[in-house]
Amino acid sequence: MIPTWNEEAAIERAIRSVSEAGEIVVVDGHSVDRTCEIASSLGAIVLTTEQPGRGLQLAAGAARCDRPVLLFLHGDCFLEHVDGSKQSPLQQICDALNSHSDRGWGAMRQRIDAPQRIFRMIAWGNALRVKYRAMAFGDQAIFVRRDWYLDSGGFEPVPLMEDVRLSSRLRRRSRPLLIDGPVVISPRRWQKRGVLRQTLLNWTLQIAHRMGVSPTRLRDFYR
């Protein structure tokens, strides 16, 4: 499942990076660019939601797919088959799930697509969050057995924190698997706001969410 909104510059790379998948579903939030046209030309199933919102879009994509394992990949991200690696990221998912029947979900290590050392540190910290806090974010390519996803209630159609809310329910059943991947993510939000400001904003949103602030209010604050 790939949620998109005006991702014509990135969607081809995202789709091609998961070409091994049995089914690719792009769920678009009414883009005004060529995102849907490009996705359709590459053989993806393209759905459109009434409005943009990752929670809503991811839930719609999962409802359309009946495959035994679901992978959720943001439209500005892509999976990278590292030179020398014996397995592609999708093969790593299958191997990890087959090797751990008691653990039905997980996420990937990241590579942030920028050369500065600070971005390697951010990716390292995000991997530690998955490993020690059992909390995966959406830009870490969350994967989950379909039955586990359904049993957990799946993604909620909320404007923000849909990934945190799903992870919180899944970790009650097992800790997440962490595979090498990597998933390559765009640095644009850090470049837009600055690394320190974006990091502090992320922490603030997480704390506010744990304190009970609604996803709608958090979205308004994030904007």
C-alpha positions as a Python dict, from the first residue, in 0.01 Angstrom:
ca = {
    (1, 'M'): (0, 0, 0),
    (2, 'I'): (136, 338, -104),
    (3, 'P'): (-51, 651, 9),
    (4, 'T'): (14, 952, -215),
    (5, 'W'): (-65, 1317, -255),
    (6, 'N'): (112, 1506, -533),
    (7, 'E'): (406, 1263, -552),
    (8, 'E'): (466, 1258, -928),
    (9, 'A'): (839, 1309, -875),
    (10, 'A'): (875, 1008, -643),
    (11, 'I'): (598, 759, -716),
    (12, 'E'): (771, 574, -1001),
    (13, 'R'): (1074, 495, -787),
    (14, 'A'): (850, 384, -499),
    (15, 'I'): (650, 147, -719),
    (16, 'R'): (952, 1, -897),
    (17, 'S'): (1117, -69, -562),
    (18, 'V'): (834, -309, -471),
    (19, 'S'): (789, -464, -814),
    (20, 'E'): (831, -813, -661),
    (21, 'A'): (509, -767, -463),
    (22, 'G'): (207, -969, -565),
    (23, 'E'): (-10, -659, -570),
    (24, 'I'): (65, -287, -551),
    (25, 'V'): (-214, -56, -437),
    (26, 'V'): (-168, 321, -461),
    (27, 'V'): (-424, 520, -264),
    (28, 'D'): (-430, 882, -370),
    (29, 'G'): (-575, 1178, -183),
    (30, 'H'): (-687, 1372, -492),
    (31, 'S'): (-349, 1477, -629),
    (32, 'V'): (-350, 1760, -881),
    (33, 'D'): (-37, 1637, -1057),
    (34, 'R'): (37, 1318, -1258),
    (35, 'T'): (72, 1082, -960),
    (36, 'C'): (-227, 864, -1050),
    (37, 'E'): (-141, 857, -1420),
    (38, 'I'): (214, 743, -1351),
    (39, 'A'): (106, 482, -1096),
    (40, 'S'): (-155, 337, -1330),
    (41, 'S'): (93, 320, -1619),
    (42, 'L'): (322, 109, -1399),
    (43, 'G'): (51, -147, -1331),
    (44, 'A'): (-51, -39, -982),
    (45, 'I'): (-410, -53, -866),
    (46, 'V'): (-507, 310, -806),
    (47, 'L'): (-774, 410, -556),
    (48, 'T'): (-881, 762, -466),
    (49, 'T'): (-1012, 880, -130),
    (50, 'E'): (-1242, 1178, -87),
    (51, 'Q'): (-969, 1374, 86),
    (52, 'P'): (-599, 1334, 167),
    (53, 'G'): (-507, 1173, 497),
    (54, 'R'): (-264, 886, 547),
    (55, 'G'): (-478, 701, 799),
    (56, 'L'): (-779, 711, 567),
    (57, 'Q'): (-573, 621, 262),
    (58, 'L'): (-385, 334, 427),
    (59, 'A'): (-708, 188, 565),
    (60, 'A'): (-865, 202, 219),
    (61, 'G'): (-566, 31, 60),
    (62, 'A'): (-557, -247, 318),
    (63, 'A'): (-930, -309, 271),
    (64, 'R'): (-869, -358, -101),
    (65, 'C'): (-581, -604, -60),
    (66, 'D'): (-629, -969, 39),
    (67, 'R'): (-262, -1073, 40),
    (68, 'P'): (-133, -1256, 351),
    (69, 'V'): (130, -989, 427),
    (70, 'L'): (76, -614, 400),
    (71, 'L'): (351, -356, 350),
    (72, 'F'): (284, 15, 393),
    (73, 'L'): (526, 240, 204),
    (74, 'H'): (496, 619, 199),
    (75, 'G'): (483, 770, -148),
    (76, 'D'): (806, 966, -104),
    (77, 'C'): (1000, 657, 10),
    (78, 'F'): (1142, 356, -169),
    (79, 'L'): (1303, 23, -80),
    (80, 'E'): (1669, -19, -168),
    (81, 'H'): (1840, -346, -260),
    (82, 'V'): (2189, -280, -126),
    (83, 'D'): (2480, -404, -339),
    (84, 'G'): (2615, -726, -192),
    (85, 'S'): (2297, -807, -3),
    (86, 'K'): (2169, -1159, -65),
    (87, 'Q'): (1805, -1059, -18),
    (88, 'S'): (1589, -774, -135),
    (89, 'P'): (1388, -591, 133),
    (90, 'L'): (1073, -781, 35),
    (91, 'Q'): (1256, -1113, 63),
    (92, 'Q'): (1382, -1004, 405),
    (93, 'I'): (1022, -949, 517),
    (94, 'C'): (915, -1296, 407),
    (95, 'D'): (1217, -1460, 568),
    (96, 'A'): (1172, -1274, 898),
    (97, 'L'): (804, -1360, 926),
    (98, 'N'): (862, -1723, 828),
    (99, 'S'): (1136, -1751, 1090),
    (100, 'H'): (926, -1597, 1370),
    (101, 'S'): (576, -1741, 1373),
    (102, 'D'): (504, -1565, 1703),
    (103, 'R'): (589, -1219, 1569),
    (104, 'G'): (363, -1089, 1297),
    (105, 'W'): (480, -738, 1227),
    (106, 'G'): (782, -516, 1197),
    (107, 'A'): (963, -232, 1025),
    (108, 'M'): (1282, -155, 835),
    (109, 'R'): (1597, 33, 907),
    (110, 'Q'): (1609, 363, 722),
    (111, 'R'): (1848, 550, 502),
    (112, 'I'): (1765, 919, 488),
    (113, 'D'): (1849, 1042, 138),
    (114, 'A'): (2099, 1313, 236),
    (115, 'P'): (2476, 1299, 298),
    (116, 'Q'): (2502, 1478, 632),
    (117, 'R'): (2601, 1269, 934),
    (118, 'I'): (2308, 1402, 1138),
    (119, 'F'): (2067, 1211, 914),
    (120, 'R'): (2253, 884, 980),
    (121, 'M'): (2216, 956, 1351),
    (122, 'I'): (1843, 1017, 1312),
    (123, 'A'): (1799, 688, 1124),
    (124, 'W'): (2001, 507, 1393),
    (125, 'G'): (1783, 657, 1666),
    (126, 'N'): (1467, 556, 1482),
    (127, 'A'): (1590, 196, 1463),
    (128, 'L'): (1655, 200, 1838),
    (129, 'R'): (1297, 317, 1893),
    (130, 'V'): (1168, 10, 1709),
    (131, 'K'): (1406, -224, 1889),
    (132, 'Y'): (1367, -98, 2245),
    (133, 'R'): (1032, 83, 2255),
    (134, 'A'): (854, -148, 2008),
    (135, 'M'): (723, 159, 1825),
    (136, 'A'): (741, 191, 1446),
    (137, 'F'): (656, 502, 1246),
    (138, 'G'): (501, 503, 901),
    (139, 'D'): (820, 607, 723),
    (140, 'Q'): (987, 287, 843),
    (141, 'A'): (791, 69, 598),
    (142, 'I'): (566, -110, 847),
    (143, 'F'): (480, -466, 745),
    (144, 'V'): (227, -694, 910),
    (145, 'R'): (53, -1025, 860),
    (146, 'R'): (-293, -951, 728),
    (147, 'D'): (-470, -1144, 1005),
    (148, 'W'): (-274, -953, 1270),
    (149, 'Y'): (-364, -627, 1098),
    (150, 'L'): (-734, -713, 1098),
    (151, 'D'): (-728, -838, 1458),
    (152, 'S'): (-565, -511, 1568),
    (153, 'G'): (-835, -300, 1407),
    (154, 'G'): (-604, -174, 1135),
    (155, 'F'): (-527, 186, 1052),
    (156, 'E'): (-774, 436, 1186),
    (157, 'P'): (-895, 716, 953),
    (158, 'V'): (-732, 983, 1170),
    (159, 'P'): (-538, 1284, 1033),
    (160, 'L'): (-219, 1214, 1229),
    (161, 'M'): (-63, 944, 1451),
    (162, 'E'): (-223, 658, 1260),
    (163, 'D'): (112, 475, 1265),
    (164, 'V'): (167, 524, 1639),
    (165, 'R'): (-185, 405, 1720),
    (166, 'L'): (-146, 90, 1508),
    (167, 'S'): (198, 13, 1655),
    (168, 'S'): (60, 55, 2007),
    (169, 'R'): (-201, -213, 1943),
    (170, 'L'): (29, -452, 1757),
    (171, 'R'): (299, -444, 2025),
    (172, 'R'): (49, -578, 2278),
    (173, 'R'): (71, -902, 2082),
    (174, 'S'): (444, -908, 2007),
    (175, 'R'): (750, -694, 1973),
    (176, 'P'): (819, -582, 1616),
    (177, 'L'): (1077, -738, 1390),
    (178, 'L'): (1346, -499, 1269),
    (179, 'I'): (1496, -587, 932),
    (180, 'D'): (1786, -426, 748),
    (181, 'G'): (1592, -311, 440),
    (182, 'P'): (1661, -31, 403),
    (183, 'V'): (1374, 198, 326),
    (184, 'V'): (1507, 522, 181),
    (185, 'I'): (1319, 829, 296),
    (186, 'S'): (1313, 1190, 186),
    (187, 'P'): (1486, 1448, 408),
    (188, 'R'): (1246, 1722, 299),
    (189, 'R'): (1066, 1775, 628),
    (190, 'W'): (1396, 1818, 816),
    (191, 'Q'): (1524, 2046, 541),
    (192, 'K'): (1205, 2251, 551),
    (193, 'R'): (1193, 2310, 926),
    (194, 'G'): (1549, 2238, 1030),
    (195, 'V'): (1672, 1920, 1198),
    (196, 'L'): (1643, 2042, 1557),
    (197, 'R'): (1303, 2203, 1512),
    (198, 'Q'): (1158, 1901, 1331),
    (199, 'T'): (1295, 1660, 1593),
    (200, 'L'): (1153, 1866, 1879),
    (201, 'L'): (821, 1887, 1697),
    (202, 'N'): (811, 1508, 1659),
    (203, 'W'): (879, 1460, 2030),
    (204, 'T'): (616, 1719, 2123),
    (205, 'L'): (353, 1548, 1911),
    (206, 'Q'): (429, 1207, 2064),
    (207, 'I'): (409, 1341, 2419),
    (208, 'A'): (87, 1530, 2347),
    (209, 'H'): (-66, 1219, 2192),
    (210, 'R'): (21, 1010, 2497),
    (211, 'M'): (-142, 1278, 2712),
    (212, 'G'): (-466, 1239, 2518),
    (213, 'V'): (-458, 1526, 2269),
    (214, 'S'): (-671, 1430, 1968),
    (215, 'P'): (-512, 1356, 1627),
    (216, 'T'): (-715, 1642, 1477),
    (217, 'R'): (-567, 1896, 1718),
    (218, 'L'): (-222, 1751, 1664),
    (219, 'R'): (-259, 1789, 1287),
    (220, 'D'): (-357, 2154, 1327),
    (221, 'F'): (-52, 2209, 1546),
    (222, 'Y'): (176, 2025, 1302),
    (223, 'R'): (68, 2249, 1017),
}
